[in-house]
Amino acid sequence: MTPDIQLSDSEWELMKVLWELSPASVNDIAAQAQQVTQWHPKTVRTMLIRLHKKGIVSYVVHDGVQHYQPLFSREECESQATQSFLQRVFDGALTPMVAHFSRKQKLTPEEKAALLKLLDDDSERSNK
């Protein structure tokens, strides 16, 4: 089971870079992150240290330079965040969440078709 992974919005942004580049040095991570943020490399280093202390990233040293990598896949982190959100906001009930989002944001015909396909696929798996 995946441990409790709690990421702030800034940490999510940094993890997106790590999932794309890892393993990577602080300078490489900072350069990539600067395409969507204005973070100074020292800020990136501080965030990486915090993520390491939280047990979410690790590093190896090559030629005296730390190269960071995530310990969890993006899918694992997304799953944990989704389950946490669902539990906190909708008491773990999926139907009210889907109803809420479908009322608040107009679905395209493609999105509706994709959701119906997911439900059909799930129904078929449940019947086996």
MIBA-498525 format. One record per atom (N, C-alpha, C): atom name; x, y, z; residue number from 1. Coordinates in Angstrom, 1 decimal, m for minus. Example, Ala and Ser with C-alpha at 12.3 -4.5 7.8 and 13.67 -1.06 7.14 Angstrom:
<recs>
+------+--------+--------+--------+-----+
| site |      x |      y |      z | pos |
+------+--------+--------+--------+-----+
|    N |   13.2 |   m5.7 |    7.8 |   1 |
|   CA |   12.3 |   m4.5 |    7.8 |   1 |
|    C |   13.2 |   m3.3 |    7.8 |   1 |
|    N |   12.8 |   m2.2 |    7.1 |   2 |
|   CA |   13.7 |   m1.1 |    7.1 |   2 |
|    C |   12.9 |    0.0 |    7.9 |   2 |
+------+--------+--------+--------+-----+
</recs>
This chain:
<recs>
+------+--------+--------+--------+-----+
| site |      x |      y |      z | pos |
+------+--------+--------+--------+-----+
|    N |    0.8 |   m1.2 |    0.0 |   1 |
|   CA |    0.0 |    0.0 |    0.0 |   1 |
|    C |    0.9 |    1.2 |    0.0 |   1 |
|    N |    0.5 |    2.2 |   m0.8 |   2 |
|   CA |    1.2 |    3.5 |   m0.9 |   2 |
|    C |    1.1 |    4.3 |    0.4 |   2 |
|    N |    2.2 |    4.8 |    1.0 |   3 |
|   CA |    2.0 |    5.6 |    2.2 |   3 |
|    C |    1.3 |    6.9 |    1.9 |   3 |
|    N |    0.9 |    7.6 |    3.0 |   4 |
|   CA |    0.2 |    8.8 |    2.9 |   4 |
|    C |    1.1 |    9.9 |    2.2 |   4 |
|    N |    0.7 |   10.2 |    1.0 |   5 |
|   CA |    1.5 |   11.2 |    0.2 |   5 |
|    C |    0.7 |   12.5 |    0.1 |   5 |
|    N |    1.2 |   13.5 |    0.8 |   6 |
|   CA |    0.6 |   14.8 |    0.9 |   6 |
|    C |    1.5 |   15.8 |    0.1 |   6 |
|    N |    1.0 |   16.3 |   m1.0 |   7 |
|   CA |    1.8 |   17.3 |   m1.8 |   7 |
|    C |    1.1 |   18.6 |   m1.8 |   7 |
|    N |    1.9 |   19.7 |   m1.6 |   8 |
|   CA |    1.3 |   21.0 |   m1.8 |   8 |
|    C |    1.3 |   21.3 |   m3.3 |   8 |
|    N |    0.6 |   22.4 |   m3.7 |   9 |
|   CA |    0.5 |   22.7 |   m5.1 |   9 |
|    C |    1.9 |   22.9 |   m5.7 |   9 |
|    N |    2.8 |   23.6 |   m5.0 |  10 |
|   CA |    4.2 |   23.8 |   m5.5 |  10 |
|    C |    4.9 |   22.4 |   m5.6 |  10 |
|    N |    4.7 |   21.6 |   m4.6 |  11 |
|   CA |    5.4 |   20.3 |   m4.7 |  11 |
|    C |    4.8 |   19.5 |   m5.9 |  11 |
|    N |    3.6 |   19.6 |   m6.2 |  12 |
|   CA |    3.0 |   18.9 |   m7.4 |  12 |
|    C |    3.8 |   19.4 |   m8.7 |  12 |
|    N |    4.0 |   20.7 |   m8.8 |  13 |
|   CA |    4.6 |   21.3 |   m9.9 |  13 |
|    C |    6.1 |   20.7 |  m10.0 |  13 |
|    N |    6.7 |   20.6 |   m8.9 |  14 |
|   CA |    8.1 |   20.1 |   m8.9 |  14 |
|    C |    8.1 |   18.6 |   m9.3 |  14 |
|    N |    7.2 |   17.9 |   m8.7 |  15 |
|   CA |    7.1 |   16.4 |   m9.0 |  15 |
|    C |    6.8 |   16.2 |  m10.5 |  15 |
|    N |    6.0 |   17.0 |  m11.1 |  16 |
|   CA |    5.8 |   16.9 |  m12.6 |  16 |
|    C |    7.1 |   17.0 |  m13.4 |  16 |
|    N |    8.0 |   17.9 |  m12.9 |  17 |
|   CA |    9.3 |   18.0 |  m13.6 |  17 |
|    C |   10.1 |   16.7 |  m13.3 |  17 |
|    N |   10.1 |   16.2 |  m12.1 |  18 |
|   CA |   10.8 |   15.0 |  m11.7 |  18 |
|    C |   10.4 |   13.8 |  m12.5 |  18 |
|    N |    9.0 |   13.7 |  m12.7 |  19 |
|   CA |    8.5 |   12.5 |  m13.4 |  19 |
|    C |    9.0 |   12.6 |  m14.9 |  19 |
|    N |    9.2 |   13.8 |  m15.4 |  20 |
|   CA |    9.7 |   13.9 |  m16.7 |  20 |
|    C |   11.2 |   13.7 |  m16.9 |  20 |
|    N |   11.9 |   14.2 |  m15.9 |  21 |
|   CA |   13.4 |   14.3 |  m16.1 |  21 |
|    C |   14.2 |   13.2 |  m15.3 |  21 |
|    N |   13.7 |   12.7 |  m14.3 |  22 |
|   CA |   14.5 |   12.0 |  m13.3 |  22 |
|    C |   15.3 |   10.8 |  m13.9 |  22 |
|    N |   16.4 |   10.5 |  m13.3 |  23 |
|   CA |   17.1 |   11.3 |  m12.3 |  23 |
|    C |   17.7 |   12.6 |  m12.9 |  23 |
|    N |   17.7 |   13.6 |  m12.1 |  24 |
|   CA |   18.2 |   14.9 |  m12.6 |  24 |
|    C |   18.8 |   15.7 |  m11.4 |  24 |
|    N |   19.7 |   16.6 |  m11.8 |  25 |
|   CA |   20.4 |   17.4 |  m10.8 |  25 |
|    C |   19.4 |   18.6 |  m10.5 |  25 |
|    N |   19.7 |   19.3 |   m9.4 |  26 |
|   CA |   19.0 |   20.4 |   m9.0 |  26 |
|    C |   18.9 |   21.5 |  m10.1 |  26 |
|    N |   20.1 |   21.7 |  m10.7 |  27 |
|   CA |   20.2 |   22.7 |  m11.7 |  27 |
|    C |   19.3 |   22.4 |  m12.9 |  27 |
|    N |   19.3 |   21.1 |  m13.3 |  28 |
|   CA |   18.4 |   20.7 |  m14.4 |  28 |
|    C |   17.0 |   20.8 |  m14.1 |  28 |
|    N |   16.6 |   20.4 |  m12.8 |  29 |
|   CA |   15.3 |   20.5 |  m12.4 |  29 |
|    C |   14.8 |   21.9 |  m12.3 |  29 |
|    N |   15.7 |   22.8 |  m11.8 |  30 |
|   CA |   15.3 |   24.2 |  m11.7 |  30 |
|    C |   15.2 |   24.8 |  m13.1 |  30 |
|    N |   16.0 |   24.5 |  m14.0 |  31 |
|   CA |   15.9 |   25.0 |  m15.4 |  31 |
|    C |   14.6 |   24.6 |  m16.0 |  31 |
|    N |   14.2 |   23.4 |  m15.8 |  32 |
|   CA |   12.9 |   22.9 |  m16.4 |  32 |
|    C |   11.7 |   23.6 |  m15.7 |  32 |
|    N |   11.8 |   23.7 |  m14.3 |  33 |
|   CA |   10.7 |   24.3 |  m13.6 |  33 |
|    C |   10.5 |   25.7 |  m13.9 |  33 |
|    N |   11.6 |   26.4 |  m14.3 |  34 |
|   CA |   11.5 |   27.9 |  m14.6 |  34 |
|    C |   10.7 |   28.1 |  m15.8 |  34 |
|    N |   10.4 |   27.1 |  m16.6 |  35 |
|   CA |    9.5 |   27.3 |  m17.8 |  35 |
|    C |    8.1 |   27.5 |  m17.4 |  35 |
|    N |    7.7 |   27.1 |  m16.1 |  36 |
|   CA |    6.3 |   27.3 |  m15.7 |  36 |
|    C |    6.3 |   28.1 |  m14.3 |  36 |
|    N |    7.4 |   28.3 |  m13.7 |  37 |
|   CA |    7.5 |   29.0 |  m12.4 |  37 |
|    C |    8.6 |   30.1 |  m12.5 |  37 |
|    N |    8.7 |   30.8 |  m11.5 |  38 |
|   CA |    9.8 |   31.8 |  m11.4 |  38 |
|    C |   10.7 |   31.4 |  m10.2 |  38 |
|    N |   10.8 |   30.1 |   m9.9 |  39 |
|   CA |   11.6 |   29.7 |   m8.7 |  39 |
|    C |   13.1 |   29.8 |   m8.9 |  39 |
|    N |   13.7 |   30.3 |   m7.9 |  40 |
|   CA |   15.2 |   30.4 |   m7.9 |  40 |
|    C |   15.7 |   28.9 |   m7.6 |  40 |
|    N |   16.9 |   28.6 |   m8.2 |  41 |
|   CA |   17.4 |   27.2 |   m7.9 |  41 |
|    C |   17.5 |   26.9 |   m6.4 |  41 |
|    N |   17.7 |   27.9 |   m5.5 |  42 |
|   CA |   17.8 |   27.6 |   m4.1 |  42 |
|    C |   16.4 |   27.2 |   m3.6 |  42 |
|    N |   15.3 |   27.8 |   m4.2 |  43 |
|   CA |   14.0 |   27.4 |   m3.8 |  43 |
|    C |   13.7 |   25.9 |   m4.2 |  43 |
|    N |   14.2 |   25.6 |   m5.4 |  44 |
|   CA |   14.0 |   24.2 |   m5.9 |  44 |
|    C |   14.8 |   23.2 |   m5.0 |  44 |
|    N |   16.0 |   23.6 |   m4.6 |  45 |
|   CA |   16.8 |   22.7 |   m3.7 |  45 |
|    C |   16.1 |   22.6 |   m2.4 |  45 |
|    N |   15.5 |   23.6 |   m1.8 |  46 |
|   CA |   14.8 |   23.6 |   m0.5 |  46 |
|    C |   13.6 |   22.6 |   m0.6 |  46 |
|    N |   12.9 |   22.8 |   m1.7 |  47 |
|   CA |   11.7 |   21.9 |   m1.9 |  47 |
|    C |   12.1 |   20.4 |   m2.1 |  47 |
|    N |   13.2 |   20.2 |   m2.8 |  48 |
|   CA |   13.7 |   18.8 |   m3.0 |  48 |
|    C |   14.1 |   18.2 |   m1.6 |  48 |
|    N |   14.7 |   19.0 |   m0.8 |  49 |
|   CA |   15.1 |   18.5 |    0.5 |  49 |
|    C |   13.9 |   18.2 |    1.4 |  49 |
|    N |   12.9 |   19.0 |    1.3 |  50 |
|   CA |   11.6 |   18.8 |    2.0 |  50 |
|    C |   11.0 |   17.5 |    1.5 |  50 |
|    N |   10.9 |   17.3 |    0.1 |  51 |
|   CA |   10.3 |   16.1 |   m0.4 |  51 |
|    C |   11.1 |   14.9 |    0.0 |  51 |
|    N |   12.4 |   15.0 |    0.1 |  52 |
|   CA |   13.3 |   13.9 |    0.5 |  52 |
|    C |   13.0 |   13.5 |    2.0 |  52 |
|    N |   12.8 |   14.5 |    2.8 |  53 |
|   CA |   12.5 |   14.3 |    4.3 |  53 |
|    C |   11.1 |   13.7 |    4.4 |  53 |
|    N |   10.2 |   14.0 |    3.5 |  54 |
|   CA |    8.9 |   13.4 |    3.5 |  54 |
|    C |    8.9 |   12.0 |    2.9 |  54 |
|    N |   10.0 |   11.5 |    2.4 |  55 |
|   CA |   10.1 |   10.2 |    1.8 |  55 |
|    C |    9.4 |   10.1 |    0.4 |  55 |
|    N |    9.4 |   11.2 |   m0.3 |  56 |
|   CA |    8.7 |   11.1 |   m1.6 |  56 |
|    C |    9.7 |   11.1 |   m2.8 |  56 |
|    N |   10.9 |   11.6 |   m2.5 |  57 |
|   CA |   12.0 |   11.6 |   m3.5 |  57 |
|    C |   13.3 |   11.0 |   m2.8 |  57 |
|    N |   14.1 |   10.5 |   m3.7 |  58 |
|   CA |   15.5 |   10.1 |   m3.2 |  58 |
|    C |   16.5 |   10.7 |   m4.1 |  58 |
|    N |   17.7 |   10.5 |   m3.7 |  59 |
|   CA |   18.8 |   11.0 |   m4.6 |  59 |
|    C |   20.0 |   10.1 |   m4.6 |  59 |
|    N |   20.8 |   10.1 |   m5.6 |  60 |
|   CA |   22.0 |    9.5 |   m5.7 |  60 |
|    C |   23.1 |   10.5 |   m6.1 |  60 |
|    N |   24.3 |   10.3 |   m5.7 |  61 |
|   CA |   25.4 |   11.3 |   m5.9 |  61 |
|    C |   26.2 |   10.7 |   m7.1 |  61 |
|    N |   26.3 |   11.5 |   m8.2 |  62 |
|   CA |   27.2 |   11.2 |   m9.3 |  62 |
|    C |   28.2 |   12.3 |   m9.4 |  62 |
|    N |   29.5 |   12.0 |   m9.3 |  63 |
|   CA |   30.5 |   13.1 |   m9.5 |  63 |
|    C |   30.3 |   14.2 |   m8.6 |  63 |
|    N |   29.8 |   14.0 |   m7.4 |  64 |
|   CA |   29.6 |   15.0 |   m6.4 |  64 |
|    C |   28.4 |   15.8 |   m6.5 |  64 |
|    N |   27.5 |   15.4 |   m7.5 |  65 |
|   CA |   26.2 |   16.1 |   m7.7 |  65 |
|    C |   25.1 |   15.2 |   m7.4 |  65 |
|    N |   24.1 |   15.7 |   m6.6 |  66 |
|   CA |   22.9 |   15.0 |   m6.2 |  66 |
|    C |   22.0 |   14.9 |   m7.4 |  66 |
|    N |   21.5 |   13.7 |   m7.8 |  67 |
|   CA |   20.5 |   13.5 |   m8.8 |  67 |
|    C |   19.3 |   13.0 |   m8.2 |  67 |
|    N |   18.2 |   13.7 |   m8.2 |  68 |
|   CA |   16.9 |   13.4 |   m7.6 |  68 |
|    C |   16.0 |   12.6 |   m8.5 |  68 |
|    N |   15.2 |   11.7 |   m7.8 |  69 |
|   CA |   14.2 |   10.9 |   m8.5 |  69 |
|    C |   13.0 |   10.7 |   m7.6 |  69 |
|    N |   11.9 |   10.5 |   m8.2 |  70 |
|   CA |   10.7 |   10.3 |   m7.4 |  70 |
|    C |   10.7 |    8.8 |   m6.9 |  70 |
|    N |   10.1 |    8.6 |   m5.7 |  71 |
|   CA |   10.0 |    7.3 |   m5.2 |  71 |
|    C |    8.6 |    6.7 |   m5.5 |  71 |
|    N |    7.7 |    7.5 |   m6.0 |  72 |
|   CA |    6.4 |    7.1 |   m6.4 |  72 |
|    C |    6.1 |    7.6 |   m7.8 |  72 |
|    N |    5.3 |    6.8 |   m8.5 |  73 |
|   CA |    4.9 |    7.2 |   m9.8 |  73 |
|    C |    3.9 |    8.3 |   m9.8 |  73 |
|    N |    3.7 |    8.9 |  m10.9 |  74 |
|   CA |    2.6 |    9.9 |  m11.0 |  74 |
|    C |    1.3 |    9.3 |  m10.7 |  74 |
|    N |    1.1 |    8.1 |  m11.2 |  75 |
|   CA |   m0.2 |    7.4 |  m11.0 |  75 |
|    C |   m0.5 |    7.1 |   m9.5 |  75 |
|    N |    0.6 |    6.7 |   m8.8 |  76 |
|   CA |    0.4 |    6.5 |   m7.4 |  76 |
|    C |    0.0 |    7.7 |   m6.6 |  76 |
|    N |    0.7 |    8.8 |   m7.0 |  77 |
|   CA |    0.4 |   10.1 |   m6.3 |  77 |
|    C |   m1.0 |   10.6 |   m6.6 |  77 |
|    N |   m1.3 |   10.5 |   m7.9 |  78 |
|   CA |   m2.7 |   10.9 |   m8.3 |  78 |
|    C |   m3.8 |   10.1 |   m7.6 |  78 |
|    N |   m3.5 |    8.8 |   m7.5 |  79 |
|   CA |   m4.5 |    7.9 |   m6.9 |  79 |
|    C |   m4.7 |    8.3 |   m5.4 |  79 |
|    N |   m3.6 |    8.5 |   m4.8 |  80 |
|   CA |   m3.6 |    8.9 |   m3.3 |  80 |
|    C |   m4.3 |   10.3 |   m3.2 |  80 |
|    N |   m4.0 |   11.2 |   m4.0 |  81 |
|   CA |   m4.7 |   12.6 |   m3.9 |  81 |
|    C |   m6.1 |   12.5 |   m4.2 |  81 |
|    N |   m6.5 |   11.7 |   m5.2 |  82 |
|   CA |   m7.9 |   11.5 |   m5.6 |  82 |
|    C |   m8.7 |   10.9 |   m4.4 |  82 |
|    N |   m8.2 |    9.8 |   m3.9 |  83 |
|   CA |   m8.9 |    9.1 |   m2.8 |  83 |
|    C |   m9.0 |   10.1 |   m1.6 |  83 |
|    N |   m8.0 |   10.8 |   m1.3 |  84 |
|   CA |   m8.0 |   11.7 |   m0.1 |  84 |
|    C |   m9.1 |   12.8 |   m0.4 |  84 |
|    N |   m9.1 |   13.4 |   m1.6 |  85 |
|   CA |  m10.1 |   14.4 |   m1.9 |  85 |
|    C |  m11.5 |   13.8 |   m1.8 |  85 |
|    N |  m11.7 |   12.7 |   m2.4 |  86 |
|   CA |  m13.0 |   12.0 |   m2.4 |  86 |
|    C |  m13.5 |   11.8 |   m1.0 |  86 |
|    N |  m12.6 |   11.3 |   m0.2 |  87 |
|   CA |  m13.0 |   11.0 |    1.2 |  87 |
|    C |  m13.3 |   12.3 |    2.0 |  87 |
|    N |  m12.4 |   13.3 |    1.8 |  88 |
|   CA |  m12.6 |   14.6 |    2.6 |  88 |
|    C |  m13.9 |   15.3 |    2.2 |  88 |
|    N |  m14.1 |   15.4 |    0.9 |  89 |
|   CA |  m15.1 |   16.3 |    0.4 |  89 |
|    C |  m16.5 |   15.6 |    0.2 |  89 |
|    N |  m16.4 |   14.3 |   m0.3 |  90 |
|   CA |  m17.7 |   13.6 |   m0.6 |  90 |
|    C |  m17.9 |   12.4 |    0.2 |  90 |
|    N |  m17.2 |   12.3 |    1.4 |  91 |
|   CA |  m17.4 |   11.2 |    2.3 |  91 |
|    C |  m17.1 |    9.8 |    1.6 |  91 |
|    N |  m16.2 |    9.8 |    0.6 |  92 |
|   CA |  m15.9 |    8.6 |   m0.1 |  92 |
|    C |  m16.8 |    8.2 |   m1.2 |  92 |
|    N |  m17.9 |    9.0 |   m1.4 |  93 |
|   CA |  m18.9 |    8.6 |   m2.4 |  93 |
|    C |  m18.6 |    9.2 |   m3.8 |  93 |
|    N |  m18.5 |    8.3 |   m4.8 |  94 |
|   CA |  m18.1 |    8.7 |   m6.1 |  94 |
|    C |  m19.2 |    9.4 |   m6.9 |  94 |
|    N |  m20.5 |    8.9 |   m6.7 |  95 |
|   CA |  m21.6 |    9.4 |   m7.5 |  95 |
|    C |  m21.8 |   10.9 |   m7.2 |  95 |
|    N |  m21.9 |   11.4 |   m6.0 |  96 |
|   CA |  m22.1 |   12.8 |   m5.7 |  96 |
|    C |  m20.9 |   13.7 |   m6.3 |  96 |
|    N |  m19.7 |   13.1 |   m6.3 |  97 |
|   CA |  m18.6 |   13.9 |   m6.9 |  97 |
|    C |  m18.8 |   14.1 |   m8.4 |  97 |
|    N |  m19.1 |   13.0 |   m9.1 |  98 |
|   CA |  m19.3 |   13.0 |  m10.5 |  98 |
|    C |  m20.5 |   14.0 |  m10.9 |  98 |
|    N |  m21.6 |   13.8 |  m10.1 |  99 |
|   CA |  m22.7 |   14.7 |  m10.3 |  99 |
|    C |  m22.4 |   16.2 |  m10.1 |  99 |
|    N |  m21.6 |   16.5 |   m9.1 | 100 |
|   CA |  m21.2 |   17.8 |   m8.8 | 100 |
|    C |  m20.4 |   18.4 |  m10.0 | 100 |
|    N |  m19.4 |   17.7 |  m10.4 | 101 |
|   CA |  m18.6 |   18.2 |  m11.5 | 101 |
|    C |  m19.3 |   18.3 |  m12.8 | 101 |
|    N |  m20.2 |   17.3 |  m13.1 | 102 |
|   CA |  m20.9 |   17.4 |  m14.4 | 102 |
|    C |  m21.9 |   18.6 |  m14.4 | 102 |
|    N |  m22.4 |   19.0 |  m13.2 | 103 |
|   CA |  m23.3 |   20.1 |  m13.1 | 103 |
|    C |  m22.5 |   21.4 |  m13.2 | 103 |
|    N |  m21.3 |   21.5 |  m12.7 | 104 |
|   CA |  m20.6 |   22.7 |  m12.6 | 104 |
|    C |  m19.7 |   23.0 |  m13.9 | 104 |
|    N |  m19.5 |   21.9 |  m14.7 | 105 |
|   CA |  m18.6 |   22.1 |  m15.9 | 105 |
|    C |  m19.3 |   21.3 |  m17.0 | 105 |
|    N |  m19.6 |   22.0 |  m18.1 | 106 |
|   CA |  m20.2 |   21.4 |  m19.2 | 106 |
|    C |  m19.3 |   20.4 |  m19.9 | 106 |
|    N |  m19.9 |   19.2 |  m20.1 | 107 |
|   CA |  m19.1 |   18.1 |  m20.7 | 107 |
|    C |  m19.3 |   18.1 |  m22.2 | 107 |
|    N |  m18.2 |   17.9 |  m22.9 | 108 |
|   CA |  m18.3 |   17.8 |  m24.4 | 108 |
|    C |  m18.9 |   16.5 |  m24.7 | 108 |
|    N |  m19.4 |   16.3 |  m25.9 | 109 |
|   CA |  m19.9 |   15.0 |  m26.4 | 109 |
|    C |  m18.8 |   13.9 |  m26.2 | 109 |
|    N |  m17.6 |   14.3 |  m26.5 | 110 |
|   CA |  m16.5 |   13.3 |  m26.4 | 110 |
|    C |  m16.3 |   12.9 |  m24.9 | 110 |
|    N |  m16.3 |   13.8 |  m24.0 | 111 |
|   CA |  m16.2 |   13.5 |  m22.6 | 111 |
|    C |  m17.3 |   12.6 |  m22.1 | 111 |
|    N |  m18.5 |   13.0 |  m22.6 | 112 |
|   CA |  m19.7 |   12.1 |  m22.2 | 112 |
|    C |  m19.5 |   10.7 |  m22.7 | 112 |
|    N |  m19.1 |   10.6 |  m23.9 | 113 |
|   CA |  m18.9 |    9.2 |  m24.5 | 113 |
|    C |  m17.8 |    8.5 |  m23.7 | 113 |
|    N |  m16.7 |    9.2 |  m23.4 | 114 |
|   CA |  m15.7 |    8.5 |  m22.6 | 114 |
|    C |  m16.1 |    8.1 |  m21.3 | 114 |
|    N |  m16.9 |    8.9 |  m20.6 | 115 |
|   CA |  m17.5 |    8.5 |  m19.3 | 115 |
|    C |  m18.4 |    7.3 |  m19.4 | 115 |
|    N |  m19.3 |    7.3 |  m20.4 | 116 |
|   CA |  m20.2 |    6.2 |  m20.6 | 116 |
|    C |  m19.4 |    4.9 |  m20.9 | 116 |
|    N |  m18.3 |    5.0 |  m21.7 | 117 |
|   CA |  m17.5 |    3.8 |  m22.0 | 117 |
|    C |  m16.8 |    3.3 |  m20.7 | 117 |
|    N |  m16.3 |    4.2 |  m19.8 | 118 |
|   CA |  m15.8 |    3.8 |  m18.6 | 118 |
|    C |  m16.8 |    3.1 |  m17.7 | 118 |
|    N |  m18.0 |    3.6 |  m17.7 | 119 |
|   CA |  m19.1 |    2.9 |  m16.9 | 119 |
|    C |  m19.4 |    1.5 |  m17.5 | 119 |
|    N |  m19.5 |    1.5 |  m18.8 | 120 |
|   CA |  m19.8 |    0.2 |  m19.5 | 120 |
|    C |  m18.6 |   m0.8 |  m19.2 | 120 |
|    N |  m17.4 |   m0.4 |  m19.3 | 121 |
|   CA |  m16.2 |   m1.3 |  m19.1 | 121 |
|    C |  m16.2 |   m1.7 |  m17.6 | 121 |
|    N |  m16.6 |   m0.8 |  m16.7 | 122 |
|   CA |  m16.6 |   m1.2 |  m15.3 | 122 |
|    C |  m17.7 |   m2.2 |  m15.0 | 122 |
|    N |  m18.8 |   m2.0 |  m15.7 | 123 |
|   CA |  m20.0 |   m2.9 |  m15.5 | 123 |
|    C |  m19.6 |   m4.3 |  m16.0 | 123 |
|    N |  m18.9 |   m4.4 |  m17.2 | 124 |
|   CA |  m18.5 |   m5.6 |  m17.7 | 124 |
|    C |  m17.5 |   m6.3 |  m16.8 | 124 |
|    N |  m16.6 |   m5.6 |  m16.2 | 125 |
|   CA |  m15.6 |   m6.2 |  m15.3 | 125 |
|    C |  m16.3 |   m6.7 |  m14.0 | 125 |
|    N |  m17.4 |   m6.0 |  m13.6 | 126 |
|   CA |  m18.1 |   m6.4 |  m12.3 | 126 |
|    C |  m18.9 |   m7.7 |  m12.6 | 126 |
|    N |  m19.3 |   m7.9 |  m13.8 | 127 |
|   CA |  m20.2 |   m9.1 |  m14.1 | 127 |
|    C |  m19.3 |  m10.3 |  m14.3 | 127 |
|    N |  m18.0 |  m10.2 |  m14.4 | 128 |
|   CA |  m17.2 |  m11.4 |  m14.6 | 128 |
|    C |  m16.8 |  m12.1 |  m13.3 | 128 |
+------+--------+--------+--------+-----+
</recs>
